[in-house]
Amino acid sequence: MPISLDKINNALDRLDNKGGSSNQNQDALVKLDEGEHQIRIAPYKEDLEMPFRELWFHFRIGGRTFLCPNKMKGEPDPICDFATTCWNEYTKTNDESFKEMFKTMAPTLRVYVPIVVRGQEDKGIRWWSISPRTTYKEVLNHVRSGLRQNVDITDPSEGLDLMVTVEPGFNGWLMPTTITTALKPTPLAGSKGDIDTIIDSVTPVDTLFDYSPVEEMKIALDKHINPNADDSDSSAGSARDFGNGSTTTVAAEEDKTSKKIDAAFDGLLGGKDKDIDFK
């Protein structure tokens, strides 16, 4: 069977994009610039009871980003495996270097919210990536507060917009500093037909990001562990020999995922203050 040009192109695209979403899906994502924004959380047609999507990533592994197949699908993940090994070594030796290595590799949660930016309704629903520890909590709080008053702020006919102020935060990164709900209900769009068109415009979030082959993850892991290794002859593995005593299952921050608003909110509020939760 001849080599597949399509597969070669896909591999190059993943390397060029350093993991994460493919170029053709960038239009389905939105970043809020510095300033004030009026947005509307839209219903997600794939799950009308829970619009928020929780995705787990490995960031900056050999200069790349990977979806975590372990957390997302329960499938083999060499990065999680090695992170687990590092944690086990830390618990045995109290060597902080193992703990720091674990932190760089443990999967990290990002939350994606389907929104319409007011004034840009023609672009349809786009996914807004937010922090689980700060912005996600605040948004969930607004949603739950509304539900307790029999108001669904995501309702396409009688919901409430959110007013979001974005300012530079830690290390100059732009982040929402205040989020408030509008006082007056408004429809998502001017007519029912327009509302249906907008709701149908969403790109399913599970199509935005590609899973990388395990072999590519191993190569990136090797670069992460051995940054000074000869890239032309790199093989997956570790510069340290940890033995075969790994028994603990890897976990990470915000390890409690959810399917419903209350469960998500309570899970986040109920999390311990420790950086790492191995329950």
N, C-alpha and C positions, 0 to 999 in steps of 0.2 A: 504493500500500500504506500503510495507517495506521501511525502510530508505535506501537512495541511497548511496552506498559506494563511487561512483564516485563523488557525490556532497560533501561528507565529505572530500575526498582527495583534491578536488579543493579548498575548504575553507581553509584547512591546507596549501596548496601551496601558497595561497594568503597571509596568515599570515607569512609563512616562508620567502616569498619574500618581505614582508613589502609593498605590492602593487607594481605597475609598471609592468614591463615585466615579463613573465614567463621564467623559466630556459631554456626551449627548444628554446626560441627565442633569447637568448643571442648571438648566432653566427650571427644574422642578424644586430647586433649593433657593432660599432667600436669606440674605444677611441684612440686618437692619443697621443702617449707617448711624453715625453720631447725630443726635437730635431727637425730636419728638415724632412718634408714629401712631397712627390710628389703625388698629388691626382687628380682625374678627377671626376667632377660632371657628373653623368650619367643621361640619360633620364629616366623618371619614366613612365613605361608602362601604369599605371593607369591614368595618366594625362600628356600627352606629352607637353602641353603648360606651365605647372608649376610644376617643380620637387620638390619644397620645400613644406614640410608639417608642419603646425602649430598646435601644440597640447597644451592643457591647463591642468595643474595639480594643485592639492593641495599638497604641500610638508610638511613633518614633522607634520602631524596631528595625535597625539597620537602615534608617532613613525612610521607612515606609510605614503605612497604616494598614492594618488588617482587621476585617470583621473576625470576631472570636467564634469559631465554630463550636467550641466547647459550651460556651454560655448560650449561644443562639440555637444550636441544634443538637447538643449533646454528642457531638462528633469529635474525633481525635484532633488535638491541637498541641503541637510541639512547644509552642510558647507557654501555654498554661502548664504543660508538663514540667518544663524547666523552671518556671516560677514556683511550682510546688516543691521541687527539689531544693531550690534556694531557701524557701521558708523552712523546710524541714532541717536544713543545715543550720539555719539561724537558731531554731529552737534547741538544737543540740549543742551549739558552740557559743551562742550569744555574740557571734561576730556580726557587727552592724553592717559590714559590707554585703553579706548575704541578704539582709533585710532591705538594703537600698536597691540591690539588684532585683529583688522581688517586686518592689514598688514600681520599677521602670517597666516591668513586663506584665503585671497583673492586669486583667481586662478592666476597662473603664467604661462606665455607662454614659451615654448621651441620649437625650430625649428629643424626639422630633414631633413638632406640632403642626398640623395642617392649618394654614392661615391664609386669609385674603388681606392684602395691604390696601387700605382705602386709597382711592385714586389710581390704583393699579389693578382694578378688577378684571381688566382685559387679559391679564396674565394668569388668571385663574388661581386655583389653590396651589400654594407652594409650601415646602416643609421648612420650618424654622427650628434650627438646632439650639437647644438650651441646656444649661447646667442642671443636673439633677438635685444638687444640694441647695441651690439658691432659687433660681428663676422657676424651676419646675414646682417647687413647694409653693411659691407665691401664686402661680397660676392655678394650681390645684385648690389652693385656699379660696380664690375668687370663685372657682366653679362650684365648690362645695357650699360656700356661703350662699350662692344663688339658689342652689338646689334646696337648701333648708328653708328658703322662702318661696319655694315652688317656682323658681325662675331658672330656666336652662339658658345660660348665656351663649351656648352654641346653637340654640334653636335658629334655623334658617329664616324663620318668619318674624319671630319676636325676641330675638336674642340681644345681647349687649356687646358693643365693641369694647376693646381694651385700649387704653391710652398708655403707650410705652415710651419712657425716656431712656435713651441710650447714651452713655458717657464712658470715657476712658476709665478703666479700673486698674487692677493689678498688672504691672508690666506694660501699661498702656493699652491692654486689650479692651476692646469695646464690649460693654455689658449693660444689660438693663439695670437701671438704678431705681426707678419707680414704675409701678404698674397699677393703674386704677381702672375701674369699670365705668363706662358711660352711664349716665342716669336715665337716658331715654332709650327704650327699645327701638331697634331698627331692623328691617329685613336685610338679608345677605345681599340681595340685588332687587332691582325695581319690579320685576314680575316673576311669577312662578316659573315661567319658562327659562328666564335668565338664572334663577336660583338653581334649577335642575342642571342647567349647562355648567355652572360653576362647580357644583358638587361632583358632577361627572368628570370634571377636568383633571382631577387629582391623579398623579402618577403613584401607583402603589409603592409604599416605602420599601418593600422588600425587593423591588427591582432597581433601586437606586445604587446599591452597593454590591459589588461582586465578591464572592468568596475566592480566595487565592488557593491554588494547589498547595498541598502540604509541603511538597518539596521546595516551593518558593519561600514558604514560611521558615523552613529549616535553614535555607541559605541566608535569609535576613537575620535570623536568630544568631547564626554563626558570626555574621558581621557585627551584630550588637555585642556579643560576648567577646569577640576577638577583633576589635576595630583596626588593629595594626597588621592583621593577617594579610597575606598575599591574595588579593581579590581574584586573581586569575586561576587560583587552585584552591578555592575555598570549599570546605566540606562542612556539613552540619555537625555540630558537636560543641563541646565545652572545653575551655582551657583548664578547667578544674575537674577532678575526678571525685564525684560525690558518692560513688558506690551505688548500691541497689536498694537502699532502705526507704525509698519514698512511699509513704502510705497515705499521707494526708491529701485530701482533695482540695485543689486550689479554689480560693474565693477572692472577692474583691470588695471595694467600697460599694455601697448601695446595692447589696446583694439580694434585697427583697424586691422582686418585680411584682407587677400587678396587672389585673385585668379590668378592674372597676375603679371609679374615682375614689371612693372611701378607702378601698384596700391600698391603693397607691399612696394616698396621703398619709394614712395611718402607718404604713410601712416605713415611709421616710421619716416621720416624726418619731417613730418607735425605735429607729436605729441607734446603736450605741455611738458614743463620741469617738471610739477608737478608729484609727485609720483603716484597720484591717479587721474583718469580721469572718471568722472561720466556722460559724455555725452552719 
